[in-house]
């Protein structure tokens, strides 16, 4: 077994352990922290799959912004889950069925990095040969991200921007509420 395969197996194992830990947590702060860890592990998996742009977005939005939003929400709510534990067998059955269908579908996929895969035979050569003439940018990666995947990149930027504005709004709202309370207390004294 290669080192890359061992790294992927270890990362997927850590992802599974973290997901189970999130499900079993009753302390919401610990669950929020574990969800941030899960996003960082997912970003590491994307890096091993050579999807660095997706890894960057996952790390920024999943581990960064989402964790801050969860912690901001926890600051305004209870620290522990007060709901009664339930056994949602129907939900588990649906998830297991969907997961089984996805695993079954992977058997029809070409092997990772196979030279005769459709992406390597039809799509990649066209981008490599014609992107400089079509887009006018000599760097193939830049031409793909800025032109062919322009709307996708714009969507990623919009998600990150919206999440950042939401975090700033939450943080600013908490500060203005505390300032107003302290100002009113000083004027009463």
C-alpha positions in Angstrom: 0.0 0.0 0.0 1.3 3.4 -0.9 1.8 6.3 1.5 -0.9 8.3 -0.2 -3.4 5.5 0.3 -2.5 5.2 4.0 -2.9 9.0 4.5 -6.3 8.9 2.8 -7.4 5.9 5.0 -6.2 7.7 8.1 -8.0 10.9 7.2 -11.2 9.1 6.4 -11.0 7.2 9.6 -10.5 10.5 11.5 -13.5 11.9 9.7 -15.7 9.0 10.7 -14.5 9.2 14.4 -15.1 13.0 14.4 -18.6 12.6 12.9 -19.5 9.9 15.5 -18.1 12.2 18.2 -20.3 15.1 17.1 -23.4 12.8 17.1 -22.7 11.6 20.7 -21.9 15.0 22.2 -24.3 16.6 24.6 -22.1 19.6 25.2 -22.8 22.0 22.4 -19.5 23.8 22.6 -17.6 20.6 22.1 -19.9 19.7 19.2 -19.1 23.1 17.6 -15.4 22.5 18.0 -15.6 19.0 16.6 -17.5 20.3 13.6 -14.7 22.8 13.0 -12.2 19.9 13.2 -14.3 17.9 10.8 -14.1 20.7 8.3 -10.4 20.9 8.6 -10.1 17.2 8.1 -12.3 17.5 5.0 -10.1 20.2 3.7 -7.1 17.9 4.2 -8.8 15.2 2.2 -9.4 17.8 -0.6 -5.7 18.7 -0.6 -4.8 15.0 -1.0 -7.2 14.8 -3.9 -5.4 17.9 -5.5 -8.5 20.1 -5.2 -6.8 23.0 -3.4 -9.4 25.6 -4.3 -12.1 23.5 -2.7 -9.9 22.8 0.3 -9.3 26.5 0.8 -13.1 27.2 0.6 -13.8 24.3 3.0 -11.2 25.6 5.5 -12.4 29.2 5.3 -16.1 28.6 5.4 -16.4 25.2 7.1 -13.8 25.5 9.7 -13.6 29.3 10.1 -16.8 31.0 9.5 -19.2 28.2 10.4 -17.4 27.6 13.7 -17.6 31.3 14.5 -21.3 31.4 13.7 -21.9 28.3 15.9 -20.0 29.8 18.8 -21.8 33.1 18.3 -25.1 31.3 18.5 -24.0 29.3 21.6 -23.2 32.6 23.3 -26.9 33.5 23.1 -28.3 30.1 23.9 -27.8 27.2 26.4 -24.6 25.3 26.7 -26.1 21.8 26.7 -28.5 20.0 24.5 -31.7 19.7 26.5 -33.7 17.6 24.1 -34.4 14.0 24.9 -32.2 11.5 23.0 -34.3 9.8 20.3 -33.7 6.9 18.0 -34.5 8.1 14.5 -34.4 4.6 12.9 -36.2 5.8 9.7 -33.6 8.6 9.2 -30.8 6.2 9.8 -32.3 3.8 7.2 -32.6 6.5 4.6 -29.0 7.6 5.2 -27.7 4.0 5.0 -29.7 3.4 1.8 -28.4 6.6 0.2 -24.9 5.8 1.3 -25.1 2.3 -0.1 -26.4 3.7 -3.4 -23.4 6.1 -3.6 -20.9 3.4 -2.8 -22.5 1.2 -5.4 -22.2 4.0 -8.0 -18.5 4.4 -7.4 -17.9 0.9 -8.9 -18.8 2.3 -12.3 -16.3 5.2 -12.0 -12.9 5.0 -13.6 -9.9 4.5 -11.2 -8.4 7.7 -9.8 -5.8 9.1 -12.2 -6.6 6.6 -15.0 -5.2 8.0 -18.2 -8.1 6.8 -20.3 -10.8 8.3 -18.1 -13.2 10.6 -20.0 -11.9 13.7 -18.2 -8.4 12.9 -19.3 -9.2 12.0 -22.8 -11.8 14.7 -23.8 -11.8 17.6 -21.4 -8.2 18.1 -20.2 -6.6 18.1 -23.7 -9.1 20.7 -24.9 -8.4 23.0 -22.0 -4.6 22.6 -22.3 -4.6 23.1 -26.1 -7.3 25.7 -26.7 -7.7 27.8 -23.4 -4.9 30.2 -24.2 -6.4 31.1 -27.6 -10.0 31.2 -26.3 -9.5 33.1 -23.1 -6.3 35.0 -23.9 -4.6 34.0 -20.6 -1.4 31.9 -20.9 -1.9 30.1 -17.5 -4.3 27.2 -17.9 -5.4 27.2 -14.3 -6.2 30.9 -14.3 -8.1 30.6 -17.5 -10.2 27.7 -16.2 -11.0 29.4 -12.9 -11.6 32.9 -14.3 -13.4 31.9 -17.5 -14.7 28.4 -17.8 -15.6 28.2 -14.1 -16.2 31.9 -13.7 -19.7 31.6 -12.3 -18.6 28.8 -9.9 -15.8 31.0 -8.6 -18.1 33.9 -8.3 -20.5 31.7 -6.3 -17.7 30.7 -4.0 -16.7 34.3 -3.4 -20.3 35.3 -2.8 -20.7 32.5 -0.2 -17.5 33.6 1.6 -18.4 37.3 1.5 -22.0 36.6 2.8 -20.6 34.4 5.6 -18.1 37.1 6.5 -20.8 39.8 6.6 -23.0 37.6 8.8 -20.1 37.0 11.3 -19.4 40.7 11.4 -23.1 41.5 12.0 -23.2 38.9 14.8 -20.0 40.2 16.4 -21.1 43.9 16.0 -24.5 43.2 17.4 -23.1 41.6 20.5 -20.8 44.6 21.1 -23.4 47.3 20.6 -25.8 45.5 23.0 -23.2 45.4 25.7 -22.2 49.0 25.2 -25.8 50.2 25.4 -26.2 48.3 28.7 -23.1 49.8 30.2 -23.9 53.3 29.1 -27.4 53.1 30.6 -26.0 51.8 33.9 -23.5 54.8 34.0 -26.2 57.3 33.4 -28.3 55.9 36.2 -25.5 56.1 38.7 
